[in-house]
């Protein structure tokens, strides 16, 4: 990117060996490029001077002009602090330092006009500023305009490195940089009106106006998202152009018999649409890689089974992998029941499968007599070999690591088609980025007859009303979940725990059997307790979030979530999905402390207003940001974005995806295809020169050198 961009930061004026080590250890800044791309997290207006009388408790960093009247110390040893009395000519305040006391005391003379910059703190009726930036006031120098504020660590502050220090180093770098080669092709820059890279980098650090700052941020966000989309799509296009897939030309006897004779309910229009999309993939001769999203109870398992029947009808085998034995067993029970009348052989393989049965499964997989294998991680063991595996379904795929999933691909010379399913609704912008290498299908309808779950927010002082309502449901033969944030009591957290409340629940609901499940139990005991509830022998299940996925008890009509304020929206929605799976009206009761933050109350009230998982997922991401959403680290596509946001930059994500796709279509050499540019169609962009291709390839290599090779396993 830069002619000198990867030069060691120690060679920059103002750095040296000691400061270079500090910048590397604390901020991960090793090179000139790293420093240029260490952006301010916000900008403040340094053109205005405030008066102490103008301060308010919620005010951000301010600039004030005045002088120190005196210094004095308080405290001893490590607790010593330096206090200065500062005046702006009309009022006085205290300025406090907790470190570098001797150095600061000698640095700033009394009664000399200075400029302070920092955040006012209001305490016991007066204002103070801790560790401000201090400069000598020069009336001949016009006030600064916008200045960047950089994230710093406490260690850096103690060593005297401030936001101004970082800005000065960036200024030294711009003085030294001879050339900054733009890494986005000029054709793309012209098409989208992007600011040149050198101008964007200068204006993100030293904006001359709000307009220039906005244009710089827009350019650098575009760059960030554009290269992410190029990275994802180049592997997708390479896979589509070079990795062959099984061709399933026919819908055969098993599928047709199941559809006409066994199907227990009419498919929704959404299910039919998704099956058509999958069917279309299977005819192309390319390996299918499709993400199937569907809210809890939308019928994903049925779609997966009918997809596997297509593979069976084309003389191949299918496999479904689930993250837990409970979920795998649930899938097996449903699918085996559907498969038995049409003569399809289905077996279950988990860690607890006995040796004799395991041997039978291995033999029937190899000779081809076993059509569908359902299991947990056990299905990816080396000794599990298939005769001709052509269809893989992965449920709740974010719970599997990339390498685990890849082991299934290697079980056949021709890679199997892949359908990954999730009941966690994923906002569109997040899906386009985290799962951008997959085609996406969405089941956005629930089966007919399902009543929406009624969600209620109740506080601890309403508990007796909740108890009475639960007793009413139990008297009607219904079953109840009670979910806790903790297994054991914790003195540091004022939260209810399963262990502490178990006996209380038993006493509150006499005559009803209570079972319990949590993540620290052994698998056999967990399965035993779960079966008590599934069979109806137990009426109440107390549990942790281990039941979030994979428990299907249609008779359960009440879900109580204790300390609901401690859970995110998406997790609350997943837990709520455990009820409402039968024909009866079901209820989800969110129990909370009455004294909670307004943002927390807003989050809980969203749950009471909507049962649409996609609406809730969008709201969750906007409120909390995408963060490290569950499983994204395992996806291999958890990008570290400096400026762009999956929560707020949805339009730009869509634009950059289209731009990256167009560029790859016009320049297939970027993803290693042999197709010449003339053979590609539909692109409005010009063909790149060899030097432009080199710039893009080098940039992709630099940004994503540590990522998994998705050309093999995506």
C-alpha positions, -999 to +999 in steps of 0.1 A: +000+000+000+026+025+011+060+027-005+074+028+031+042+015+047+057-016+064+088+002+078+094-005+115+077+022+136+110+027+156+124+046+126+098+073+128+109+106+143+097+108+179+096+070+185+128+051+189+133+016+204+116+020+238+085+038+226+083+014+196+080-015+220+054+003+241+033+011+210+036-025+198+027-040+232-001-017+240-017-007+207-004-034+183+013-006+162+044-021+146+048-003+114+042+030+096+011+015+081-002+004+115+001+040+128-017+054+097-046+030+102-048+036+140-078+059+136-093+083+163-124+068+179-140+103+179-132+139+170-136+170+192-138+207+183-107+225+196-118+258+181-138+268+212-126+277+247-150+270+276-153+288+309-154+268+342-188+283+348-200+267+315-193+231+328-221+205+331-218+170+346-225+152+313-200+173+293-174+155+271-138+167+268-135+205+268-108+231+261-101+258+287-076+287+289-060+299+321-031+295+345-020+274+375-021+293+408-004+267+430+005+230+433+002+208+464+003+170+472-020+148+491-016+112+502+015+091+507+034+065+487+015+049+458-017+068+468+000+102+465-016+126+441-006+161+428-033+188+428-032+221+411-055+251+415-064+264+381-082+296+372-097+309+339-097+344+353-133+342+368-136+308+385-112+282+399-111+244+398-087+216+407-066+197+383-054+162+395-026+138+386-021+104+401+012+095+383+043+112+370+039+137+398+075+151+400+078+154+362+045+173+359+052+196+389+084+208+372+069+210+337+043+237+342+052+271+357+028+291+377+010+322+363+018+313+327-011+312+303-018+276+293-045+256+275-060+225+292-080+198+275-098+171+294-131+159+308-148+178+337-157+157+367-183+169+392-178+158+428-191+172+460-203+205+445-172+214+424-155+205+391-121+190+385-102+176+356-079+146+359-047+141+337-056+168+311-035+176+281-016+208+288+000+232+262+014+266+263-010+292+249+002+310+219-021+339+209-005+342+175-016+306+166-053+303+156-073+278+176-073+243+163-104+229+146-114+192+148-089+170+165-089+132+168-092+114+202-073+081+202-079+051+224-050+047+249-042+023+277-034+033+313+002+022+308+006+046+279-008+075+299+015+068+328+044+069+303+033+103+291+017+092+258-015+112+250-038+116+221-017+146+211+014+124+211-002+100+187-014+128+165+022+144+164+036+110+154+010+107+126+020+142+115+057+132+114+047+102+093+029+123+067+059+146+065+080+115+056+056+095+034+066+099-003+037+082-018+005+064-009-007+041-036-045+038-037-055+002-031-090+005-046-090+006-084-096+040-099-127+027-118-143+018-084-133+051-069-148+071-098-180+050-098-187+056-061-171+091-057-145+080-032-119+103-017-084+093-027-066+072-001-039+098+009-066+125+014-088+101+033-060+091+057-050+128+063-086+139+069-093+111+093-064+122+115-064+160+106-099+169+093-101+205+079-139+204+082-168+181+092-175+176+055-139+164+048-141+141+079-173+126+067-159+119+032-128+104+047-148+081+070-170+071+041-140+062+019-123+042+047-155+023+056-160+015+020-124+002+018-128-019+049-160-036+037-149-038+001-119-060+009-139-081+033-164-088+005-136-095-020-120-119+005-153-139+009-165-138-026-132-148-043-134-181-026-171-185-034-165-178-070-134-201-071-154-228-056-183-223-080-159-223-110-137-252-100-152-275-073-176-299-088-206-312-069-229-341-070-256-338-097-291-349-084-312-350-116-342-368-102-369-365-075-374-402-068-396-428-051-387-420-015-393-383-018-426-387-037-439-414-013-431-393+017-447-362+003-479-380-008-483-406+020-464-397+051-460-359+054-478-351+087-488-316+078-490-293+048-457-275+040-458-237+043-451-216+012-418-207+028-408-243+032-417-250-005-397-221-017-366-231+002-368-267-010-370-254-046-339-232-040-320-262-027-333-284-055-320-258-080-285-259-064-284-297-067-289-296-104-260-273-113-231-296-110-215-273-084-212-280-047-241-264-028-232-243+002-264-229+016-274-213+050-309-221+061-323-196+085-356-202+102-371-190+135-378-215+162-405-239+152-405-229+115-399-264+102-362-265+093-358-302+102-385-311+078-368-292+050-335-309+059-351-344+058-367-338+024-333-325+011-316-357+024-343-378+006-333-362-027-297-375-020-310-410-011-331-411-043-300-404-063-282-434-048-260-415-023-259-411+015-267-381+038-255-371+072-269-346+098-246-333+125-259-316+157-239-300+185-254-319+214-266-354+221-300-341+231-304-323+199-291-352+178-315-376+195-344-352+190-336-351+152-332-388+151-366-395+167-384-372+143-366-383+112-367-420+120-404-418+124-408-402+090-383-425+073-395-459+085-428-460+064-409-453+032-381-478+038-352-453+044-325-466+068-316-441+095-292-446+124-280-424+154-243-422+163-232-403+194-204-406+220-226-429+241-234-453+213-224-488+224-195-506+207-216-534+191-241-509+176-212-486+166-196-515+146-229-522+128-233-485+119-197-484+105-202-515+084-236-503+070-221-469+061-193-485+042-215-510+023-240-483+015-270-499+032-273-470+057-290-441+040-289-413+066-266-410+096-275-386+124-251-378+151-229-355+171-191-349+168-189-387+167-197-387+130-165-368+121-142-394+138-116-408+113-129-444+115-164-432+104-163-438+066-191-436+040-197-454+008-208-423-010-216-392+012-232-365-010-254-344+014-243-329+048-267-310+070-251-291+100-275-279+127-267-248+148-235-247+128-219-218+148-213-243+176-188-262+154-153-251+146-141-247+110-118-277+113-145-299+127-168-291+098-140-297+073-136-333+084-170-341+069-160-326+035-130-351+033-152-382+037-158-383-001-136-376-031-163-354-045-173-328-018-208-333-005-235-306-008-237-286+025-268-272+042-261-253+074-291-245+096-296-220+124-325-211+146-307-179+156-321-153+133-292-134+117-296-097+106-292-094+069-261-072+071-244-097+094-254-127+072-239-109+042-206-105+060-202-135+084-218-159+061-211-142+028-196-173+013-230-191+016-262-187-003-290-178+021-325-193+024-350-181+050-381-198+063-401-168+074-434-185+082-446-207+111-467-238+105-505-231+106-522-235+140-493-221+160-503-194+184-478-166+191-462-169+225-475-142+249-445-125+265-449-107+298-424-086+318-429-091+356-409-078+385-398-096+417-426-079+437-451-095+412-438-130+420-470-143+438-491-134+407-467-154+386-468-184+410-506-184+408-506-183+370-481-212+369-502-233+393-532-227+370-513-240+339-500-270+359-536-278+370-545-280+333-518-307+327-493-283+311-455-283+318-432-254+328-396-244+323-378-221+348-344-208+336-317-194+357-286-173+348-264-193+373-260-229+385-245-220+419-250-191+442-224-163+438-218-139+466-205-112+442-236-114+419-271-107+432-287-132+410-310-162+415-293-196+409-306-231+400-290-248+430-304-223+455-339-222+440-344-259+433-358-268+468-378-236+468-395-246+435-403-280+449-419-264+480-438-238+460-454-264+437-461-294+460-475-325+442-456-318+410-424-335+400-394-312+394-364-321+373-332-301+366-306-297+338-274-277+337-241-277+318-220-293+345-240-325+347-227-358+331-243-366+298-261-397+311-277-378+341-286-349+318-303-372+294-322-389+322-335-357+336-344-345+301-364-376+294-383-372+326-396-339+312-400-351+276-421-381+288-443-359+310-433-377+342-418-344+354-440-313+353-414-286+359-379-283+346-354-259+363-325-253+340-298-230+328-295-219+291-284-255+282-320-259+270-317-230+246-314-253+217-328-288+210-357-294+235-390-301+219-419-306+244-452-295+228-470-298+262-447-271+278-467-239+278-448-217+303-412-204+302-401-183+332-367-166+328-352-155+361-330-123+360-340-118+324-322-084+325-289-105+324-297-120+290-294-106+255-324-103+232-314-131+209-308-155+238-341-146+253-358-153+220-341-187+217-353-196+252-388-184+245-388-208+215-389-238+238-427-231+244-454-224+219-446-257+200-481-271+206-516-259+199-522-244+234-516-207+242-481-204+257-465-178+279-430-165+284-425-146+317-395-124+320-387-119+357-365-089+365-355-066+393-376-034+392-345-012+395-328-017+362-313+007+336-336+023+311-317+006+282-322-028+299-359-021+304-362-011+267-346-044+257-370-064+278-400-045+264-389-053+229-394-089+238-429-083+249-438-064+217-425-089+190-422-126+184-404-121+151-368-134+155-355-112+127-370-081+142-354-090+175-320-098+160-319-064+143-329-046+175-303-066+194-275-057+170-285-020+170-285-019+208-255-039+216-236-038+183-225-070+165-196-075+190-184-111+190-219-125+183-221-162+193-201-184+171-186-157+148-151-165+160-155-201+149-169-191+116-135-180+105-149-147+093-149-126+125-134-095+109-119-068+131-134-037+117-120-003+127-147+021+113-175+002+096-204-013+117-225-042+108-253-026+129-254+008+111-237+004+077-261-020+061-265+000+029-227+002+024-224-035+031-248-042+002-231-017-021-196-031-014-208-066-019-221-058-054-190-038-062-167-067-052-188-092-071-187-071-102-149-066-099-144-104-096-167-111-125-147-087-147-113-100-134-116-138-127-078-139-124-083-124-089-098-157-077-076-180-097-100-189-125-089-196-160-118-178-176-106-147-195-122-113-187-139-113-221-159-144-212-173-128-180-205-108-183-227-085-164-199-063-150-199-025-155-163-022-144-132-021-166-107-049-167-078-043-143-042-040-153-017-066-140-003-040-116-038-032-102-044-069-097-011-072-079-021-043-056-054-060-047-039-094-042-011-080-020-037-061+001-059-092+005-029-112+015-019-085+041-053-082+056-063-118+057-031-138+058-041-156+090-075-167+078-085-202+070-082-213+034-119-213+025-113-225-010-113-260+005-138-259+034-163-231+029 
